[in-house]
């Protein structure tokens, strides 16, 4: 199974957490962007409704920027009628 051998290799190299965080961030950024498109929201309007700056929204939508706060993510989710769910597994 390639997935488990890749996970093992990433763990051995000490890269698993970083790669996993980047993958999660990319998925979340795509989901927010898709929800914005579905609602017909521009970046400027999305930022206004989130009561945040356009720069903060750009950081959220940047798939390579893992430094997004949970608060910003929750605001974005609320604006597009979604929820954030987190769990430890």
N, CA, C and O atoms as a CHARMM CRD file, in Angstrom:
* protein
*
  356
    1    1 UNK  N      0.84600  -1.18400   0.00000 PROA 1      0.00000
    2    1 UNK  CA     0.00000   0.00000   0.00000 PROA 1      0.00000
    3    1 UNK  C      0.88100   1.23200   0.00000 PROA 1      0.00000
    4    1 UNK  O      1.60600   1.48100   0.96300 PROA 1      0.00000
    5    2 UNK  N      0.82300   1.99600  -1.06300 PROA 2      0.00000
    6    2 UNK  CA     1.68500   3.16200  -1.22500 PROA 2      0.00000
    7    2 UNK  C      1.42800   4.24000  -0.18300 PROA 2      0.00000
    8    2 UNK  O      2.37300   4.87100   0.29000 PROA 2      0.00000
    9    3 UNK  N      0.17400   4.46500   0.18400 PROA 3      0.00000
   10    3 UNK  CA    -0.15600   5.49900   1.16000 PROA 3      0.00000
   11    3 UNK  C      0.51600   5.26800   2.49400 PROA 3      0.00000
   12    3 UNK  O      1.08600   6.19200   3.07300 PROA 3      0.00000
   13    4 UNK  N      0.45500   4.04600   2.98600 PROA 4      0.00000
   14    4 UNK  CA     1.05100   3.78400   4.29300 PROA 4      0.00000
   15    4 UNK  C      2.56800   3.83000   4.22700 PROA 4      0.00000
   16    4 UNK  O      3.20400   4.22000   5.20700 PROA 4      0.00000
   17    5 UNK  N      3.16900   3.44800   3.11200 PROA 5      0.00000
   18    5 UNK  CA     4.62000   3.54000   3.02400 PROA 5      0.00000
   19    5 UNK  C      5.06600   4.99700   2.91100 PROA 5      0.00000
   20    5 UNK  O      6.12100   5.36200   3.43000 PROA 5      0.00000
   21    6 UNK  N      4.28400   5.82200   2.24700 PROA 6      0.00000
   22    6 UNK  CA     4.60000   7.24800   2.16600 PROA 6      0.00000
   23    6 UNK  C      4.47700   7.88200   3.54900 PROA 6      0.00000
   24    6 UNK  O      5.35200   8.64000   3.96800 PROA 6      0.00000
   25    7 UNK  N      3.39200   7.57000   4.25400 PROA 7      0.00000
   26    7 UNK  CA     3.22800   8.08500   5.62200 PROA 7      0.00000
   27    7 UNK  C      4.40500   7.67600   6.49200 PROA 7      0.00000
   28    7 UNK  O      4.93600   8.49100   7.24700 PROA 7      0.00000
   29    8 UNK  N      4.81000   6.43100   6.39300 PROA 8      0.00000
   30    8 UNK  CA     5.94000   5.93100   7.19300 PROA 8      0.00000
   31    8 UNK  C      7.21300   6.68500   6.86100 PROA 8      0.00000
   32    8 UNK  O      7.96200   7.08600   7.75100 PROA 8      0.00000
   33    9 UNK  N      7.45100   6.87600   5.56600 PROA 9      0.00000
   34    9 UNK  CA     8.66100   7.59000   5.14400 PROA 9      0.00000
   35    9 UNK  C      8.63800   9.03300   5.63500 PROA 9      0.00000
   36    9 UNK  O      9.64700   9.53500   6.13100 PROA 9      0.00000
   37   10 UNK  N      7.49500   9.70300   5.50200 PROA 10     0.00000
   38   10 UNK  CA     7.38400  11.08400   5.97900 PROA 10     0.00000
   39   10 UNK  C      7.62600  11.16600   7.48600 PROA 10     0.00000
   40   10 UNK  O      8.27300  12.09900   7.96200 PROA 10     0.00000
   41   11 UNK  N      7.11500  10.20400   8.22400 PROA 11     0.00000
   42   11 UNK  CA     7.34900  10.17900   9.68300 PROA 11     0.00000
   43   11 UNK  C      8.82800   9.97300   9.98600 PROA 11     0.00000
   44   11 UNK  O      9.39000  10.65400  10.84400 PROA 11     0.00000
   45   12 UNK  N      9.45100   9.04500   9.29000 PROA 12     0.00000
   46   12 UNK  CA    10.87600   8.77200   9.49300 PROA 12     0.00000
   47   12 UNK  C     11.72300  10.00500   9.21100 PROA 12     0.00000
   48   12 UNK  O     12.72000  10.25100   9.89000 PROA 12     0.00000
   49   13 UNK  N     11.32500  10.77400   8.21200 PROA 13     0.00000
   50   13 UNK  CA    12.07100  11.97600   7.82700 PROA 13     0.00000
   51   13 UNK  C     11.68300  13.19800   8.67000 PROA 13     0.00000
   52   13 UNK  O     12.27300  14.26800   8.52200 PROA 13     0.00000
   53   14 UNK  N     10.69700  13.03700   9.55000 PROA 14     0.00000
   54   14 UNK  CA    10.24300  14.14500  10.38200 PROA 14     0.00000
   55   14 UNK  C      9.44300  15.18400   9.62400 PROA 14     0.00000
   56   14 UNK  O      9.38800  16.34800  10.02200 PROA 14     0.00000
   57   15 UNK  N      8.82400  14.76700   8.53500 PROA 15     0.00000
   58   15 UNK  CA     8.09500  15.69300   7.67000 PROA 15     0.00000
   59   15 UNK  C      6.58400  15.51200   7.72200 PROA 15     0.00000
   60   15 UNK  O      5.84600  16.31400   7.14900 PROA 15     0.00000
   61   16 UNK  N      6.12000  14.48300   8.39400 PROA 16     0.00000
   62   16 UNK  CA     4.69600  14.13500   8.33500 PROA 16     0.00000
   63   16 UNK  C      3.79100  15.28100   8.76800 PROA 16     0.00000
   64   16 UNK  O      2.83900  15.61100   8.06000 PROA 16     0.00000
   65   17 UNK  N      4.06700  15.88900   9.90700 PROA 17     0.00000
   66   17 UNK  CA     3.19300  16.95300  10.42500 PROA 17     0.00000
   67   17 UNK  C      3.14000  18.14100   9.47400 PROA 17     0.00000
   68   17 UNK  O      2.07000  18.69500   9.21900 PROA 17     0.00000
   69   18 UNK  N      4.30100  18.52900   8.95100 PROA 18     0.00000
   70   18 UNK  CA     4.34500  19.67700   8.04400 PROA 18     0.00000
   71   18 UNK  C      3.59100  19.39300   6.74800 PROA 18     0.00000
   72   18 UNK  O      2.82300  20.23300   6.28000 PROA 18     0.00000
   73   19 UNK  N      3.80400  18.23000   6.17600 PROA 19     0.00000
   74   19 UNK  CA     3.13100  17.86100   4.92800 PROA 19     0.00000
   75   19 UNK  C      1.62900  17.73000   5.15900 PROA 19     0.00000
   76   19 UNK  O      0.83000  18.16700   4.33100 PROA 19     0.00000
   77   20 UNK  N      1.25300  17.13600   6.27100 PROA 20     0.00000
   78   20 UNK  CA    -0.15400  16.97400   6.59600 PROA 20     0.00000
   79   20 UNK  C     -0.83200  18.33000   6.77800 PROA 20     0.00000
   80   20 UNK  O     -1.93000  18.54600   6.26500 PROA 20     0.00000
   81   21 UNK  N     -0.19400  19.23600   7.49800 PROA 21     0.00000
   82   21 UNK  CA    -0.75200  20.57500   7.71900 PROA 21     0.00000
   83   21 UNK  C     -0.91600  21.32200   6.39200 PROA 21     0.00000
   84   21 UNK  O     -1.92600  21.99000   6.17100 PROA 21     0.00000
   85   22 UNK  N      0.07000  21.20600   5.52300 PROA 22     0.00000
   86   22 UNK  CA    -0.00600  21.86400   4.22000 PROA 22     0.00000
   87   22 UNK  C     -1.15100  21.30100   3.39300 PROA 22     0.00000
   88   22 UNK  O     -1.88000  22.05200   2.74500 PROA 22     0.00000
   89   23 UNK  N     -1.31000  19.99000   3.41300 PROA 23     0.00000
   90   23 UNK  CA    -2.39800  19.35800   2.65200 PROA 23     0.00000
   91   23 UNK  C     -3.75900  19.80600   3.17700 PROA 23     0.00000
   92   23 UNK  O     -4.65800  20.11600   2.39600 PROA 23     0.00000
   93   24 UNK  N     -3.90600  19.84000   4.49100 PROA 24     0.00000
   94   24 UNK  CA    -5.17500  20.28000   5.08700 PROA 24     0.00000
   95   24 UNK  C     -5.46600  21.71900   4.69500 PROA 24     0.00000
   96   24 UNK  O     -6.59300  22.04400   4.32100 PROA 24     0.00000
   97   25 UNK  N     -4.46200  22.58400   4.77800 PROA 25     0.00000
   98   25 UNK  CA    -4.64300  23.99600   4.45300 PROA 25     0.00000
   99   25 UNK  C     -5.05700  24.16800   3.00000 PROA 25     0.00000
  100   25 UNK  O     -5.91600  24.99600   2.69400 PROA 25     0.00000
  101   26 UNK  N     -4.45900  23.40100   2.10800 PROA 26     0.00000
  102   26 UNK  CA    -4.82000  23.50400   0.69200 PROA 26     0.00000
  103   26 UNK  C     -6.27500  23.10000   0.45900 PROA 26     0.00000
  104   26 UNK  O     -6.98200  23.73900  -0.32100 PROA 26     0.00000
  105   27 UNK  N     -6.71400  22.05700   1.12500 PROA 27     0.00000
  106   27 UNK  CA    -8.10600  21.60900   0.98600 PROA 27     0.00000
  107   27 UNK  C     -9.05100  22.68100   1.52600 PROA 27     0.00000
  108   27 UNK  O    -10.05500  23.00100   0.89000 PROA 27     0.00000
  109   28 UNK  N     -8.73400  23.23600   2.69500 PROA 28     0.00000
  110   28 UNK  CA    -9.58700  24.26100   3.29300 PROA 28     0.00000
  111   28 UNK  C     -9.64600  25.50200   2.40100 PROA 28     0.00000
  112   28 UNK  O    -10.71900  26.06700   2.19300 PROA 28     0.00000
  113   29 UNK  N     -8.50800  25.91900   1.88000 PROA 29     0.00000
  114   29 UNK  CA    -8.48100  27.09600   0.99900 PROA 29     0.00000
  115   29 UNK  C     -9.36500  26.86500  -0.22600 PROA 29     0.00000
  116   29 UNK  O    -10.10600  27.75900  -0.63400 PROA 29     0.00000
  117   30 UNK  N     -9.28800  25.67300  -0.81200 PROA 30     0.00000
  118   30 UNK  CA   -10.12800  25.35700  -1.97000 PROA 30     0.00000
  119   30 UNK  C    -11.60900  25.33000  -1.60700 PROA 30     0.00000
  120   30 UNK  O    -12.45600  25.77400  -2.38300 PROA 30     0.00000
  121   31 UNK  N    -11.91300  24.80700  -0.42600 PROA 31     0.00000
  122   31 UNK  CA   -13.31200  24.75000  -0.00500 PROA 31     0.00000
  123   31 UNK  C    -13.88700  26.15100   0.19900 PROA 31     0.00000
  124   31 UNK  O    -15.01600  26.42400  -0.20700 PROA 31     0.00000
  125   32 UNK  N    -13.11800  27.03300   0.82300 PROA 32     0.00000
  126   32 UNK  CA   -13.58500  28.40600   1.04100 PROA 32     0.00000
  127   32 UNK  C    -13.77000  29.11100  -0.29800 PROA 32     0.00000
  128   32 UNK  O    -14.77200  29.79000  -0.52000 PROA 32     0.00000
  129   33 UNK  N    -12.79400  28.94200  -1.18400 PROA 33     0.00000
  130   33 UNK  CA   -12.89600  29.57300  -2.49800 PROA 33     0.00000
  131   33 UNK  C    -14.11300  29.06600  -3.27400 PROA 33     0.00000
  132   33 UNK  O    -14.82000  29.85300  -3.90400 PROA 33     0.00000
  133   34 UNK  N    -14.35400  27.76800  -3.22900 PROA 34     0.00000
  134   34 UNK  CA   -15.51300  27.19100  -3.92300 PROA 34     0.00000
  135   34 UNK  C    -16.82000  27.71000  -3.32800 PROA 34     0.00000
  136   34 UNK  O    -17.76300  28.00200  -4.06400 PROA 34     0.00000
  137   35 UNK  N    -16.87900  27.82500  -2.01700 PROA 35     0.00000
  138   35 UNK  CA   -18.08600  28.34200  -1.36700 PROA 35     0.00000
  139   35 UNK  C    -18.31400  29.80300  -1.72200 PROA 35     0.00000
  140   35 UNK  O    -19.45400  30.23400  -1.90200 PROA 35     0.00000
  141   36 UNK  N    -17.22200  30.57200  -1.82400 PROA 36     0.00000
  142   36 UNK  CA   -17.34700  31.97300  -2.23700 PROA 36     0.00000
  143   36 UNK  C    -17.91300  32.06000  -3.64800 PROA 36     0.00000
  144   36 UNK  O    -18.80000  32.87100  -3.91200 PROA 36     0.00000
  145   37 UNK  N    -17.40600  31.23100  -4.55400 PROA 37     0.00000
  146   37 UNK  CA   -17.89700  31.22600  -5.93000 PROA 37     0.00000
  147   37 UNK  C    -19.37200  30.84500  -5.96700 PROA 37     0.00000
  148   37 UNK  O    -20.16700  31.45200  -6.68400 PROA 37     0.00000
  149   38 UNK  N    -19.72300  29.83100  -5.18200 PROA 38     0.00000
  150   38 UNK  CA   -21.11100  29.36700  -5.12300 PROA 38     0.00000
  151   38 UNK  C    -22.05100  30.48600  -4.66400 PROA 38     0.00000
  152   38 UNK  O    -23.17400  30.59800  -5.15400 PROA 38     0.00000
  153   39 UNK  N    -21.58500  31.31000  -3.72400 PROA 39     0.00000
  154   39 UNK  CA   -22.38900  32.41600  -3.19600 PROA 39     0.00000
  155   39 UNK  C    -22.23600  33.69500  -4.01900 PROA 39     0.00000
  156   39 UNK  O    -22.92600  34.68100  -3.76300 PROA 39     0.00000
  157   40 UNK  N    -21.33600  33.68400  -5.00600 PROA 40     0.00000
  158   40 UNK  CA   -21.11200  34.85800  -5.83700 PROA 40     0.00000
  159   40 UNK  C    -20.41100  35.98800  -5.09900 PROA 40     0.00000
  160   40 UNK  O    -20.66900  37.16100  -5.36800 PROA 40     0.00000
  161   41 UNK  N    -19.52500  35.64300  -4.16800 PROA 41     0.00000
  162   41 UNK  CA   -18.83900  36.64900  -3.36200 PROA 41     0.00000
  163   41 UNK  C    -17.44700  36.96100  -3.90700 PROA 41     0.00000
  164   41 UNK  O    -16.64500  36.05700  -4.14700 PROA 41     0.00000
  165   42 UNK  N    -17.17500  38.23300  -4.09700 PROA 42     0.00000
  166   42 UNK  CA   -15.82400  38.65800  -4.45200 PROA 42     0.00000
  167   42 UNK  C    -14.96500  38.63100  -3.18900 PROA 42     0.00000
  168   42 UNK  O    -15.48700  38.52600  -2.07800 PROA 42     0.00000
  169   43 UNK  N    -13.67200  38.72400  -3.36100 PROA 43     0.00000
  170   43 UNK  CA   -12.77800  38.76200  -2.20000 PROA 43     0.00000
  171   43 UNK  C    -13.05800  39.98100  -1.33100 PROA 43     0.00000
  172   43 UNK  O    -13.06000  39.88700  -0.10400 PROA 43     0.00000
  173   44 UNK  N    -13.29100  41.10600  -1.95600 PROA 44     0.00000
  174   44 UNK  CA   -13.56500  42.32900  -1.19400 PROA 44     0.00000
  175   44 UNK  C    -14.84100  42.19800  -0.36900 PROA 44     0.00000
  176   44 UNK  O    -14.87400  42.58200   0.80000 PROA 44     0.00000
  177   45 UNK  N    -15.88800  41.65600  -0.98100 PROA 45     0.00000
  178   45 UNK  CA   -17.15500  41.49300  -0.26600 PROA 45     0.00000
  179   45 UNK  C    -17.02500  40.44300   0.83800 PROA 45     0.00000
  180   45 UNK  O    -17.58900  40.60300   1.92000 PROA 45     0.00000
  181   46 UNK  N    -16.29400  39.38700   0.56500 PROA 46     0.00000
  182   46 UNK  CA   -16.08100  38.34800   1.57500 PROA 46     0.00000
  183   46 UNK  C    -15.35900  38.93800   2.78600 PROA 46     0.00000
  184   46 UNK  O    -15.76800  38.70700   3.92400 PROA 46     0.00000
  185   47 UNK  N    -14.30400  39.68600   2.55100 PROA 47     0.00000
  186   47 UNK  CA   -13.54800  40.30300   3.64300 PROA 47     0.00000
  187   47 UNK  C    -14.43300  41.26400   4.43600 PROA 47     0.00000
  188   47 UNK  O    -14.37700  41.29800   5.66600 PROA 47     0.00000
  189   48 UNK  N    -15.24800  42.04200   3.72700 PROA 48     0.00000
  190   48 UNK  CA   -16.14200  42.98700   4.40500 PROA 48     0.00000
  191   48 UNK  C    -17.11400  42.23800   5.31600 PROA 48     0.00000
  192   48 UNK  O    -17.31600  42.62300   6.46800 PROA 48     0.00000
  193   49 UNK  N    -17.71100  41.17200   4.79700 PROA 49     0.00000
  194   49 UNK  CA   -18.66100  40.41000   5.60600 PROA 49     0.00000
  195   49 UNK  C    -17.99300  39.68800   6.77400 PROA 49     0.00000
  196   49 UNK  O    -18.62300  39.45100   7.80500 PROA 49     0.00000
  197   50 UNK  N    -16.73100  39.34400   6.61100 PROA 50     0.00000
  198   50 UNK  CA   -15.98600  38.70600   7.70100 PROA 50     0.00000
  199   50 UNK  C    -15.50900  39.73300   8.72400 PROA 50     0.00000
  200   50 UNK  O    -15.03000  39.37700   9.80000 PROA 50     0.00000
  201   51 UNK  N    -15.64600  41.00700   8.37600 PROA 51     0.00000
  202   51 UNK  CA   -15.14100  42.11000   9.19200 PROA 51     0.00000
  203   51 UNK  C    -13.64200  41.96100   9.42700 PROA 51     0.00000
  204   51 UNK  O    -13.14300  42.05300  10.54900 PROA 51     0.00000
  205   52 UNK  N    -12.94900  41.72700   8.31500 PROA 52     0.00000
  206   52 UNK  CA   -11.49800  41.57200   8.36000 PROA 52     0.00000
  207   52 UNK  C    -10.90200  42.25700   7.14400 PROA 52     0.00000
  208   52 UNK  O    -11.62400  42.79700   6.30600 PROA 52     0.00000
  209   53 UNK  N     -9.60800  42.23000   7.05500 PROA 53     0.00000
  210   53 UNK  CA    -8.93200  42.86600   5.92800 PROA 53     0.00000
  211   53 UNK  C     -8.87000  41.91900   4.73600 PROA 53     0.00000
  212   53 UNK  O     -8.98100  40.70100   4.87100 PROA 53     0.00000
  213   54 UNK  N     -8.69500  42.50600   3.59500 PROA 54     0.00000
  214   54 UNK  CA    -8.51300  41.69700   2.37800 PROA 54     0.00000
  215   54 UNK  C     -7.23400  40.87700   2.50600 PROA 54     0.00000
  216   54 UNK  O     -7.16700  39.75500   2.00400 PROA 54     0.00000
  217   55 UNK  N     -6.21200  41.42700   3.17600 PROA 55     0.00000
  218   55 UNK  CA    -4.94900  40.70400   3.36600 PROA 55     0.00000
  219   55 UNK  C     -5.16600  39.43400   4.19900 PROA 55     0.00000
  220   55 UNK  O     -4.58000  38.39100   3.91000 PROA 55     0.00000
  221   56 UNK  N     -6.01100  39.52700   5.23200 PROA 56     0.00000
  222   56 UNK  CA    -6.30200  38.35100   6.05900 PROA 56     0.00000
  223   56 UNK  C     -7.02400  37.29000   5.23000 PROA 56     0.00000
  224   56 UNK  O     -6.75000  36.09900   5.37400 PROA 56     0.00000
  225   57 UNK  N     -7.93700  37.71200   4.37300 PROA 57     0.00000
  226   57 UNK  CA    -8.63200  36.76500   3.50500 PROA 57     0.00000
  227   57 UNK  C     -7.66100  36.15000   2.50600 PROA 57     0.00000
  228   57 UNK  O     -7.72900  34.95100   2.23500 PROA 57     0.00000
  229   58 UNK  N     -6.76800  36.94900   1.96300 PROA 58     0.00000
  230   58 UNK  CA    -5.76100  36.42000   1.03600 PROA 58     0.00000
  231   58 UNK  C     -4.89800  35.36000   1.71000 PROA 58     0.00000
  232   58 UNK  O     -4.54500  34.35900   1.08500 PROA 58     0.00000
  233   59 UNK  N     -4.55400  35.57100   2.98200 PROA 59     0.00000
  234   59 UNK  CA    -3.77600  34.56100   3.72000 PROA 59     0.00000
  235   59 UNK  C     -4.58200  33.27600   3.86800 PROA 59     0.00000
  236   59 UNK  O     -4.03800  32.18000   3.73900 PROA 59     0.00000
  237   60 UNK  N     -5.87000  33.40900   4.13600 PROA 60     0.00000
  238   60 UNK  CA    -6.72900  32.23700   4.26600 PROA 60     0.00000
  239   60 UNK  C     -6.80500  31.46800   2.94800 PROA 60     0.00000
  240   60 UNK  O     -6.78300  30.23800   2.94300 PROA 60     0.00000
  241   61 UNK  N     -6.89400  32.18300   1.84600 PROA 61     0.00000
  242   61 UNK  CA    -7.02500  31.54600   0.54100 PROA 61     0.00000
  243   61 UNK  C     -5.70800  31.09400  -0.05700 PROA 61     0.00000
  244   61 UNK  O     -5.70100  30.38300  -1.06200 PROA 61     0.00000
  245   62 UNK  N     -4.58800  31.49200   0.54000 PROA 62     0.00000
  246   62 UNK  CA    -3.26300  31.08400   0.05400 PROA 62     0.00000
  247   62 UNK  C     -2.98200  29.66400   0.52600 PROA 62     0.00000
  248   62 UNK  O     -2.79000  29.44600   1.72200 PROA 62     0.00000
  249   63 UNK  N     -2.95300  28.69100  -0.38400 PROA 63     0.00000
  250   63 UNK  CA    -2.76900  27.29800   0.03200 PROA 63     0.00000
  251   63 UNK  C     -1.41800  27.02600   0.68300 PROA 63     0.00000
  252   63 UNK  O     -1.25800  26.01200   1.36200 PROA 63     0.00000
  253   64 UNK  N     -0.45600  27.90100   0.49100 PROA 64     0.00000
  254   64 UNK  CA     0.87400  27.69200   1.07100 PROA 64     0.00000
  255   64 UNK  C      1.05800  28.39300   2.40700 PROA 64     0.00000
  256   64 UNK  O      2.09900  28.23400   3.04400 PROA 64     0.00000
  257   65 UNK  N      0.07700  29.15900   2.84100 PROA 65     0.00000
  258   65 UNK  CA     0.17600  29.87700   4.11000 PROA 65     0.00000
  259   65 UNK  C     -0.59100  29.09300   5.17500 PROA 65     0.00000
  260   65 UNK  O     -1.82200  29.11000   5.20900 PROA 65     0.00000
  261   66 UNK  N      0.15000  28.41200   6.03600 PROA 66     0.00000
  262   66 UNK  CA    -0.48400  27.57900   7.06900 PROA 66     0.00000
  263   66 UNK  C     -0.81400  28.39200   8.32200 PROA 66     0.00000
  264   66 UNK  O     -1.41400  27.85700   9.25400 PROA 66     0.00000
  265   67 UNK  N     -0.44100  29.64600   8.36400 PROA 67     0.00000
  266   67 UNK  CA    -0.62500  30.46600   9.55900 PROA 67     0.00000
  267   67 UNK  C     -1.96400  31.17700   9.61100 PROA 67     0.00000
  268   67 UNK  O     -2.00400  32.39800   9.76400 PROA 67     0.00000
  269   68 UNK  N     -3.04000  30.45600   9.48900 PROA 68     0.00000
  270   68 UNK  CA    -4.37300  31.04500   9.54900 PROA 68     0.00000
  271   68 UNK  C     -4.98600  30.72100  10.90200 PROA 68     0.00000
  272   68 UNK  O     -4.87800  29.59700  11.39200 PROA 68     0.00000
  273   69 UNK  N     -5.62900  31.71400  11.50000 PROA 69     0.00000
  274   69 UNK  CA    -6.22600  31.47700  12.81800 PROA 69     0.00000
  275   69 UNK  C     -7.56300  30.76300  12.68900 PROA 69     0.00000
  276   69 UNK  O     -8.24300  30.85900  11.66700 PROA 69     0.00000
  277   70 UNK  N     -7.92000  30.05900  13.72800 PROA 70     0.00000
  278   70 UNK  CA    -9.21300  29.38600  13.77700 PROA 70     0.00000
  279   70 UNK  C    -10.33200  30.41500  13.71400 PROA 70     0.00000
  280   70 UNK  O    -11.36700  30.16900  13.09500 PROA 70     0.00000
  281   71 UNK  N    -10.13600  31.54600  14.33900 PROA 71     0.00000
  282   71 UNK  CA   -11.13500  32.61500  14.31900 PROA 71     0.00000
  283   71 UNK  C    -11.42200  33.07700  12.89100 PROA 71     0.00000
  284   71 UNK  O    -12.58200  33.24300  12.51300 PROA 71     0.00000
  285   72 UNK  N    -10.38200  33.28300  12.10800 PROA 72     0.00000
  286   72 UNK  CA   -10.55600  33.70800  10.71600 PROA 72     0.00000
  287   72 UNK  C    -11.27900  32.64000   9.91800 PROA 72     0.00000
  288   72 UNK  O    -12.15500  32.94700   9.10800 PROA 72     0.00000
  289   73 UNK  N    -10.92000  31.40000  10.14200 PROA 73     0.00000
  290   73 UNK  CA   -11.57100  30.29900   9.44100 PROA 73     0.00000
  291   73 UNK  C    -13.04600  30.20100   9.82200 PROA 73     0.00000
  292   73 UNK  O    -13.89000  29.94900   8.96200 PROA 73     0.00000
  293   74 UNK  N    -13.36200  30.39800  11.09400 PROA 74     0.00000
  294   74 UNK  CA   -14.75900  30.35200  11.54000 PROA 74     0.00000
  295   74 UNK  C    -15.57200  31.49300  10.94400 PROA 74     0.00000
  296   74 UNK  O    -16.72600  31.30200  10.55900 PROA 74     0.00000
  297   75 UNK  N    -14.97100  32.68300  10.86600 PROA 75     0.00000
  298   75 UNK  CA   -15.66500  33.81300  10.25300 PROA 75     0.00000
  299   75 UNK  C    -15.97900  33.52900   8.79300 PROA 75     0.00000
  300   75 UNK  O    -17.08600  33.79300   8.32400 PROA 75     0.00000
  301   76 UNK  N    -14.99600  32.98800   8.07700 PROA 76     0.00000
  302   76 UNK  CA   -15.19500  32.67700   6.65700 PROA 76     0.00000
  303   76 UNK  C    -16.29400  31.63600   6.49200 PROA 76     0.00000
  304   76 UNK  O    -17.15700  31.76800   5.62400 PROA 76     0.00000
  305   77 UNK  N    -16.26200  30.62000   7.31300 PROA 77     0.00000
  306   77 UNK  CA   -17.27700  29.56800   7.23600 PROA 77     0.00000
  307   77 UNK  C    -18.67300  30.14300   7.48100 PROA 77     0.00000
  308   77 UNK  O    -19.61900  29.80000   6.77200 PROA 77     0.00000
  309   78 UNK  N    -18.80200  30.99600   8.45900 PROA 78     0.00000
  310   78 UNK  CA   -20.10400  31.58500   8.78500 PROA 78     0.00000
  311   78 UNK  C    -20.63900  32.41400   7.62000 PROA 78     0.00000
  312   78 UNK  O    -21.83000  32.35800   7.31100 PROA 78     0.00000
  313   79 UNK  N    -19.76800  33.17800   6.97800 PROA 79     0.00000
  314   79 UNK  CA   -20.19700  34.02700   5.86600 PROA 79     0.00000
  315   79 UNK  C    -20.75700  33.19400   4.71800 PROA 79     0.00000
  316   79 UNK  O    -21.71400  33.60800   4.06400 PROA 79     0.00000
  317   80 UNK  N    -20.17500  32.03400   4.46900 PROA 80     0.00000
  318   80 UNK  CA   -20.64500  31.21100   3.34500 PROA 80     0.00000
  319   80 UNK  C    -21.63900  30.13000   3.78900 PROA 80     0.00000
  320   80 UNK  O    -21.97700  29.22800   3.02200 PROA 80     0.00000
  321   81 UNK  N    -22.10300  30.24000   5.04600 PROA 81     0.00000
  322   81 UNK  CA   -23.12300  29.32700   5.53400 PROA 81     0.00000
  323   81 UNK  C    -22.61300  27.93400   5.86000 PROA 81     0.00000
  324   81 UNK  O    -23.35800  26.95900   5.75800 PROA 81     0.00000
  325   82 UNK  N    -21.37900  27.83600   6.24300 PROA 82     0.00000
  326   82 UNK  CA   -20.77300  26.54800   6.57400 PROA 82     0.00000
  327   82 UNK  C    -20.30400  26.55200   8.01600 PROA 82     0.00000
  328   82 UNK  O    -20.38000  27.57400   8.69800 PROA 82     0.00000
  329   83 UNK  N    -19.81600  25.40500   8.48300 PROA 83     0.00000
  330   83 UNK  CA   -19.25400  25.26100   9.81800 PROA 83     0.00000
  331   83 UNK  C    -17.85100  24.68500   9.71900 PROA 83     0.00000
  332   83 UNK  O    -17.50100  24.02800   8.73900 PROA 83     0.00000
  333   84 UNK  N    -17.05700  24.94000  10.74600 PROA 84     0.00000
  334   84 UNK  CA   -15.73200  24.33400  10.84900 PROA 84     0.00000
  335   84 UNK  C    -15.84300  23.18200  11.83100 PROA 84     0.00000
  336   84 UNK  O    -16.37900  23.33500  12.92800 PROA 84     0.00000
  337   85 UNK  N    -15.33700  22.04200  11.43200 PROA 85     0.00000
  338   85 UNK  CA   -15.30500  20.88400  12.32500 PROA 85     0.00000
  339   85 UNK  C    -13.86500  20.42300  12.47100 PROA 85     0.00000
  340   85 UNK  O    -13.17300  20.19300  11.48000 PROA 85     0.00000
  341   86 UNK  N    -13.42200  20.29200  13.70600 PROA 86     0.00000
  342   86 UNK  CA   -12.08100  19.79600  13.99300 PROA 86     0.00000
  343   86 UNK  C    -12.19100  18.58400  14.89300 PROA 86     0.00000
  344   86 UNK  O    -13.09100  18.50400  15.72900 PROA 86     0.00000
  345   87 UNK  N    -11.28200  17.64400  14.72500 PROA 87     0.00000
  346   87 UNK  CA   -11.26800  16.51400  15.62800 PROA 87     0.00000
  347   87 UNK  C     -9.86100  15.96300  15.72700 PROA 87     0.00000
  348   87 UNK  O     -9.07500  16.05600  14.78300 PROA 87     0.00000
  349   88 UNK  N     -9.55600  15.40100  16.85100 PROA 88     0.00000
  350   88 UNK  CA    -8.28300  14.72300  17.03400 PROA 88     0.00000
  351   88 UNK  C     -8.52500  13.24700  16.77800 PROA 88     0.00000
  352   88 UNK  O     -9.44800  12.65100  17.33500 PROA 88     0.00000
  353   89 UNK  N     -7.69300  12.66400  15.93400 PROA 89     0.00000
  354   89 UNK  CA    -7.87600  11.23900  15.63600 PROA 89     0.00000
  355   89 UNK  C     -6.60700  10.47200  15.94200 PROA 89     0.00000
  356   89 UNK  O     -6.56100   9.25600  15.75600 PROA 89     0.00000
